[in-house]
Structure formats: C-alpha cells, structure tokens
C-alpha cells in the first residue's frame, strides 16, 4: 500500500513539474502573439477593478499578508524536503503552489511586459541627447526651486508631507487626465495605496515601493524620506493602471505629478525628474552636474543631505542582494537593468519635443 502511494506521489510530481515547464513554454509563445497580448490587456482592465474593490477597503496590505503566508509555507516545505519520510509530499506541494502562483501572476500581470512600448506612441523617437537633457535639467532646477518654497518643512528644515491622503486623491484624479495617445487605460478611481508591512526591511533593500499583482495594491515604504513618497506613489499607481515596465511607470508617474496642483506631489516629481536627468548627464559631463548641485536652493540642499544620510545609514548586503535580483528580474521581462535609467530619459525628451 505504501509503495502504491509513493508511486502516485512521484507521478503527481512529474505531472506538476511538466505542467510548470508547459506554462513557461505557453506564456513564452503568448508573449510573441499580438492577439494574446491584447487579450491579457483586456483581462487586466477587468480584474484590476475587481481586485481593488475586494482589497482596497482593508486597512493593511492584504497582498503583504499573502506574501508572509507564502514565505512561511515555502520555508516549512523546504525544511520538510530534508526529511526522507516527507520529501516527496513536500516537493509535490511546492510544485503545486508554484504552478498556481505562476499562472495567476502571468495572467494578471506578467504578459503586460510585452505590451507595445510607450516610446512607439510618441511622434519623435530619437536617441536622447545630452545637450537637450542639460536644457531640461536647468528648467527643472528652476521649477524645483520655485515649488520647494510652497511646501512644508520639519524642525530641521527638511521637506515633509502634510496630507498624504490628498496626494493619493490627486494621483487618482491625474490618472484620468493622462494624454489619450499615451494611455487609454481605465482609471477606476479606487484608493488602493497601502504602506508596506515590510518597511523596516525595505529600508535596507533600496526598494521604494512595489505593485502587488495578486491584489492590485500599490505598496510604498512609509519610512522613506518624504521627497520620495509622493512620486513613488505615482509610480506604483502607474502599475495599477497597467504599465508594467519600470521606466514607463516612471514616465507615467511623471505625467501624473508634473501637472499636479498638489505642491507636495509636484515637488517630488520635479525633484525626481531633475535627479534622473543629472544621472544621465553625469556620464558625459560631471562638471555640469556638480555645478547644478551647487545651484540647489538651501532648502533643496537640506532635502538632498537628508536623502543621502538615509541611504548611507541603510546600505548593506541586502541592498546589494536585492539590487542584483531586481536587475535579473528586469532583464527577464524585456527591460533594462536596474542601474540604467536611460529609457525614462528617452521618453521624457521625446515627450518634451512633441
């Protein structure tokens, strides 16, 4: 009887292992078919509203709870794999759960990485030029200086957010104002922004926020310097709309924030844009970047010092590990690596031209 059960378990393991391989091949084939990508775009529009209605009212991140339970299950199953008596059953459970989560991930999110790139929706598609990036950097330096004067500070003179809910409401409002030639995606106007339950760990990973494809929640690290939080929220809201690629989410987040009437959101967006331009220019003209940094207003310099202090205090092996794994993830999903941000600059400069 025991031999029969063992044989059945082994056969089930082979089945689920084969099913996982079949899924890899099937979704790879789907990624090459325009009709299937269009189907998954349609499916995302339907499921995101359902997921947000189901989970947005919960006061904490339900998606993070799922990740915690999944992590406990995986750890427990891996431990049992070292026991001879339970090894086959544990491997079977692992393969079954991997199949289920991989399938849900792909139909709810993974296939969106293969949508038509946003750059192809812009009239001009030229390579970014450092000279034009410098012009924009000077423009955004001027904008940052002006907007910085209209936001609040803490007792140390560092920028602070006074009403996070107002920022989130403004992001949702701006989602509906995006240019139609860039986004025809539906904005459900459901507030599904959640502070991450992993914020203390995130401080040491370099991760500012993330989108949960299983619950359509937009997570952010509530312990970040406040200069990061509004734009990070706009970025994650872009994922909620259906923009999967990281730098496209940056660009859509830029469109959401740059025209906002909310000063906190606009300053965070302008400041992110300026920093991105300076990172791009630094490879060709570090002297120009140094000069721009010297031209920061005293208030902007305080914000920059606080950001750098926060990053320095939380550097470590976790930061390196998550940077490495995120780099692999981006490249596996038709994106540039984590260190290169030129695609956002491509989009920004081409948009400004048009």
C-alpha positions as CSV (number, residue, x, y, z in Angstrom):
1,X,0.0,0.0,0.0
2,X,2.8,2.4,0.9
3,X,4.7,1.6,-2.3
4,X,1.5,2.4,-4.3
5,X,1.1,5.8,-2.5
6,X,4.7,6.6,-3.1
7,X,4.3,5.8,-6.8
8,X,1.2,8.0,-7.1
9,X,3.1,10.9,-5.4
10,X,6.1,10.5,-7.8
11,X,3.7,10.5,-10.8
12,X,2.0,13.7,-9.4
13,X,5.4,15.3,-9.0
14,X,6.2,14.6,-12.6
15,X,2.8,15.9,-13.7
16,X,3.2,19.3,-11.9
17,X,6.9,19.6,-13.0
18,X,5.7,19.0,-16.6
19,X,2.9,21.5,-16.1
20,X,5.3,24.2,-14.9
21,X,7.5,23.6,-17.9
22,X,4.5,23.7,-20.2
23,X,3.4,27.0,-18.6
24,X,6.8,28.5,-19.3
25,X,6.6,27.5,-23.0
26,X,3.0,28.5,-23.3
27,X,3.4,32.0,-21.9
28,X,6.6,32.5,-23.9
29,X,4.6,31.7,-27.1
30,X,1.8,34.1,-25.9
31,X,4.4,36.8,-25.5
32,X,5.1,36.7,-29.2
33,X,1.4,36.9,-30.3
34,X,-0.2,40.4,-30.5
35,X,-3.7,39.0,-30.2
36,X,-2.9,37.3,-26.9
37,X,-1.2,40.4,-25.5
38,X,-4.4,42.3,-26.4
39,X,-6.4,39.7,-24.6
40,X,-4.3,40.0,-21.5
41,X,-4.6,43.8,-21.6
42,X,-8.4,43.4,-21.7
43,X,-8.3,40.9,-18.9
44,X,-6.1,43.2,-16.7
45,X,-8.6,46.0,-17.1
46,X,-11.4,43.7,-15.8
47,X,-9.5,42.1,-13.0
48,X,-7.9,45.2,-11.6
49,X,-11.2,46.8,-10.7
50,X,-12.4,43.5,-9.1
51,X,-9.2,43.2,-7.1
52,X,-9.3,46.8,-5.9
53,X,-12.9,46.5,-4.9
54,X,-12.1,43.3,-3.0
55,X,-8.9,44.5,-1.2
56,X,-8.8,48.3,-1.1
57,X,-11.1,48.7,1.9
58,X,-8.8,46.5,4.1
59,X,-6.7,48.9,6.3
60,X,-3.5,47.0,5.8
61,X,-1.7,45.4,2.9
62,X,-3.5,42.2,2.2
63,X,-1.0,41.4,-0.5
64,X,1.8,41.5,2.0
65,X,-0.1,39.1,4.2
66,X,-0.3,36.7,1.3
67,X,3.5,37.0,0.8
68,X,4.1,36.3,4.5
69,X,1.9,33.2,4.4
70,X,3.5,32.1,1.2
71,X,7.0,32.6,2.7
72,X,6.1,30.6,5.8
73,X,4.7,27.8,3.6
74,X,7.8,27.7,1.4
75,X,10.2,27.7,4.4
76,X,8.2,24.9,6.1
77,X,8.1,22.9,2.9
78,X,11.8,23.3,2.3
79,X,12.6,22.1,5.8
80,X,10.4,19.0,5.2
81,X,12.2,18.3,2.0
82,X,15.3,17.4,4.1
83,X,13.2,14.6,5.9
84,X,13.2,11.4,3.9
85,X,9.7,10.4,5.0
86,X,8.1,13.6,3.9
87,X,10.3,14.7,1.0
88,X,8.1,13.5,-1.9
89,X,5.0,15.1,-0.5
90,X,6.7,18.4,0.3
91,X,8.2,18.6,-3.2
92,X,4.7,17.9,-4.6
93,X,3.2,20.7,-2.5
94,X,5.9,23.1,-3.6
95,X,5.4,22.3,-7.3
96,X,1.6,22.6,-7.0
97,X,1.8,26.0,-5.3
98,X,4.5,27.3,-7.8
99,X,2.2,26.3,-10.7
100,X,-0.8,28.1,-9.2
101,X,1.1,31.3,-8.3
102,X,3.0,31.4,-11.6
103,X,-0.3,31.0,-13.6
104,X,-2.1,33.8,-11.6
105,X,1.0,36.1,-11.9
106,X,1.2,35.6,-15.7
107,X,-2.5,36.1,-16.5
108,X,-2.8,39.1,-14.1
109,X,0.5,40.8,-14.7
110,X,3.4,39.1,-16.4
111,X,2.1,39.4,-20.0
112,X,1.8,43.2,-19.7
113,X,5.5,43.4,-20.0
114,X,5.1,42.6,-23.7
115,X,2.6,45.5,-24.5
116,X,3.5,48.0,-27.2
117,X,6.3,50.2,-25.7
118,X,5.2,53.7,-24.8
119,X,8.1,55.2,-26.8
120,X,6.3,54.0,-30.0
121,X,3.3,56.1,-29.1
122,X,5.4,59.3,-29.3
123,X,5.8,61.2,-32.5
124,X,9.5,61.5,-32.2
125,X,11.7,58.5,-31.3
126,X,15.2,59.9,-31.4
127,X,18.0,58.8,-29.1
128,X,18.4,61.1,-26.0
129,X,20.9,63.9,-26.4
130,X,22.9,65.2,-23.5
131,X,22.6,68.8,-24.8
132,X,18.8,68.7,-24.6
133,X,19.0,66.9,-21.3
134,X,21.0,69.8,-19.9
135,X,18.4,72.3,-21.1
136,X,15.7,70.3,-19.3
137,X,17.9,70.0,-16.2
138,X,18.2,73.8,-15.9
139,X,14.4,74.0,-16.4
140,X,13.6,71.5,-13.7
141,X,16.2,73.1,-11.3
142,X,14.2,76.4,-11.7
143,X,10.9,74.5,-11.2
144,X,12.2,72.7,-8.1
145,X,13.4,75.9,-6.5
146,X,10.0,77.6,-7.1
147,X,7.9,74.7,-5.9
148,X,10.1,74.0,-2.9
149,X,9.2,77.4,-1.5
150,X,5.5,76.4,-1.3
151,X,5.8,73.1,0.7
152,X,6.2,72.4,4.4
153,X,9.3,71.6,6.4
154,X,10.0,69.9,9.7
155,X,12.0,71.5,12.5
156,X,15.3,70.6,10.7
157,X,14.2,72.4,7.5
158,X,13.6,69.2,5.6
159,X,10.5,68.7,3.3
160,X,7.6,66.9,4.9
161,X,4.2,65.8,3.6
162,X,1.3,67.3,5.4
163,X,-1.6,65.4,3.8
164,X,-0.8,62.0,2.3
165,X,-4.5,61.3,1.5
166,X,-4.7,64.5,-0.5
167,X,-1.7,63.3,-2.6
168,X,-3.3,59.9,-3.2
169,X,-6.6,61.6,-4.2
170,X,-4.7,63.9,-6.6
171,X,-2.9,61.0,-8.2
172,X,-6.2,59.2,-8.9
173,X,-7.6,62.4,-10.4
174,X,-4.5,62.9,-12.6
175,X,-4.7,59.3,-13.8
176,X,-7.9,60.3,-15.7
177,X,-6.1,63.3,-17.2
178,X,-3.3,61.4,-19.0
179,X,-3.0,62.1,-22.7
180,X,-5.1,59.6,-24.6
181,X,-2.4,58.9,-27.2
182,X,-0.2,57.6,-24.3
183,X,-2.8,55.9,-22.1
184,X,-6.2,54.7,-23.0
185,X,-6.3,52.6,-19.8
186,X,-9.3,53.0,-17.4
187,X,-8.7,54.7,-14.1
188,X,-11.1,53.2,-11.6
189,X,-10.6,56.0,-9.0
190,X,-10.2,53.5,-6.2
191,X,-7.7,54.3,-3.5
192,X,-5.6,51.2,-3.1
193,X,-2.4,52.7,-1.8
194,X,-1.0,50.8,1.2
195,X,2.1,51.3,3.4
196,X,4.1,48.1,3.2
197,X,4.3,45.8,6.2
198,X,7.9,45.2,5.2
199,X,9.0,48.8,5.6
200,X,11.8,48.1,8.1
201,X,13.3,45.6,5.7
202,X,12.7,47.7,2.7
203,X,15.0,50.4,4.2
204,X,17.9,48.1,3.6
205,X,17.0,46.9,0.1
206,X,16.8,50.1,-1.9
207,X,13.2,49.2,-2.8
208,X,10.9,52.3,-2.5
209,X,7.6,50.6,-3.4
210,X,6.1,47.8,-5.3
211,X,2.9,46.7,-7.0
212,X,1.1,43.5,-5.9
213,X,-0.4,41.8,-8.9
214,X,-2.4,39.4,-6.8
215,X,-4.4,42.2,-5.0
216,X,-3.8,45.3,-7.2
217,X,-2.5,47.2,-4.2
218,X,0.2,49.9,-4.5
219,X,2.7,49.5,-1.7
220,X,5.1,52.2,-0.6
221,X,7.7,52.4,2.2
222,X,6.3,54.8,4.7
223,X,9.7,55.3,6.4
224,X,11.3,56.8,3.3
225,X,12.4,60.5,3.2
226,X,9.2,62.4,2.2
227,X,10.8,63.6,-1.0
228,X,10.5,60.0,-2.3
229,X,6.9,59.1,-1.2
230,X,4.7,61.2,-3.5
231,X,6.5,60.2,-6.7
232,X,6.9,56.6,-5.6
233,X,3.1,56.5,-5.1
234,X,2.5,58.0,-8.6
235,X,4.9,55.4,-10.0
236,X,3.1,52.5,-8.3
237,X,-0.3,53.9,-9.4
238,X,1.0,53.7,-12.9
239,X,1.5,50.0,-12.4
240,X,-2.1,49.9,-11.1
241,X,-3.2,51.4,-14.5
242,X,-1.4,48.6,-16.3
243,X,2.1,50.0,-17.2
244,X,4.3,47.1,-16.3
245,X,7.8,48.3,-17.4
246,X,9.5,50.2,-14.6
247,X,10.7,53.1,-16.7
248,X,7.3,53.5,-18.4
249,X,5.8,53.6,-14.9
250,X,8.3,56.3,-14.1
251,X,7.2,58.3,-17.1
252,X,3.5,57.9,-16.5
253,X,4.2,58.8,-12.8
254,X,6.0,61.9,-14.2
255,X,2.9,62.8,-16.3
256,X,0.7,62.4,-13.2
257,X,2.8,64.6,-11.0
258,X,4.3,67.3,-13.1
259,X,1.0,69.0,-13.9
260,X,-0.5,68.4,-10.4
261,X,-2.0,71.2,-8.4
262,X,-0.8,69.5,-5.3
263,X,2.5,71.1,-4.4
264,X,3.9,68.1,-2.5
265,X,3.3,65.7,-5.4
266,X,4.6,68.3,-7.9
267,X,7.8,69.0,-6.0
268,X,8.6,65.2,-5.5
269,X,8.0,64.7,-9.2
270,X,10.1,67.6,-10.4
271,X,12.9,66.6,-8.0
272,X,12.8,63.0,-9.2
273,X,13.0,64.3,-12.8
274,X,15.9,66.6,-12.1
275,X,17.9,63.8,-10.4
276,X,17.2,61.4,-13.3
277,X,18.4,64.0,-15.8
278,X,21.6,64.6,-13.7
279,X,22.3,60.9,-13.5
280,X,22.0,60.7,-17.3
281,X,24.2,63.8,-17.8
282,X,26.8,62.7,-15.3
283,X,28.4,60.1,-17.6
284,X,29.2,62.8,-20.2
285,X,29.6,66.0,-18.2
286,X,30.2,65.5,-14.4
287,X,31.3,69.2,-14.1
288,X,27.8,70.3,-15.3
289,X,26.2,68.1,-12.7
290,X,28.4,69.4,-10.0
291,X,27.5,73.0,-10.9
292,X,23.8,72.2,-10.9
293,X,24.1,70.6,-7.4
294,X,25.8,73.8,-6.2
295,X,22.9,75.8,-7.6
296,X,20.4,73.9,-5.5
297,X,18.5,76.2,-3.1
298,X,19.4,75.9,0.6
299,X,16.1,74.0,1.2
300,X,16.8,71.6,-1.7
301,X,20.3,71.0,-0.3
302,X,18.8,70.1,3.1
303,X,16.5,67.6,1.4
304,X,19.4,66.1,-0.6
305,X,21.6,65.8,2.6
306,X,18.7,64.0,4.4
307,X,18.2,61.6,1.4
308,X,21.9,60.8,1.3
309,X,22.0,60.3,5.0
310,X,19.1,57.9,4.9
311,X,20.6,55.9,2.1
312,X,24.0,55.8,3.8
313,X,22.5,54.6,7.1
314,X,20.8,51.7,5.3
315,X,23.4,50.4,3.0
316,X,24.5,46.8,3.3
317,X,24.4,43.3,1.8
318,X,20.6,43.3,1.5
319,X,20.8,46.4,-0.8
320,X,23.4,44.6,-3.0
321,X,21.3,41.3,-3.0
322,X,18.0,43.0,-3.9
323,X,19.8,45.2,-6.5
324,X,21.2,42.0,-8.1
325,X,17.9,40.1,-8.1
326,X,15.9,43.1,-9.3
327,X,18.4,43.5,-12.1
328,X,17.8,39.9,-13.2
329,X,14.0,40.3,-12.9
330,X,14.0,43.4,-15.1
331,X,16.1,41.8,-17.8
332,X,14.0,38.7,-17.8
333,X,10.9,40.9,-18.6
334,X,12.2,42.8,-21.6
335,X,13.6,45.8,-19.6
336,X,16.9,47.4,-19.0
337,X,18.8,46.5,-15.9
338,X,18.2,48.3,-12.6
339,X,21.2,50.6,-12.9
340,X,20.3,52.0,-16.3
341,X,17.6,54.6,-16.4
342,X,18.1,55.9,-20.0
343,X,14.6,54.7,-21.2
344,X,12.9,57.1,-18.9
345,X,15.1,59.9,-20.3
346,X,14.2,58.7,-23.8
347,X,10.6,59.0,-23.0
348,X,11.0,62.3,-21.3
349,X,13.0,64.0,-24.0
350,X,10.8,62.7,-26.8
351,X,7.7,63.8,-24.9
352,X,9.1,67.3,-24.4
353,X,9.8,67.5,-28.1
354,X,6.3,66.6,-29.1
